[in-house]
Amino acid sequence: MDDETRSGNQDDGPDSETRFGKARDYVNDKYGAASGAVRDTYNQVREKVEDVDVSALTDQVRSYVRSNPGKALLISIGAGFVIGLLLRRSEDEDEE
């Protein structure tokens, strides 16, 4: 009776091995494509970050703040408010 049950089960035959092999190949292909895309994007971002001159950017910000102290203060207050709201919202979600 065991032999009859096994022969009636389609999941243990060569067909299931073929399907498993196809699924494995499909997943490997998709993994390789995703891995390559992530690697390419990482390299592009790294090159852009390396091209940024931090000292020049700091000088630009410093000169803007000196020429527009009121705007700079309002921008920093607004940014702090938004960051505070985001942090408060994430703390509320963690408590639930």
Long-range contacts (C-beta under 8 A, 24 or more apart in sequence): none
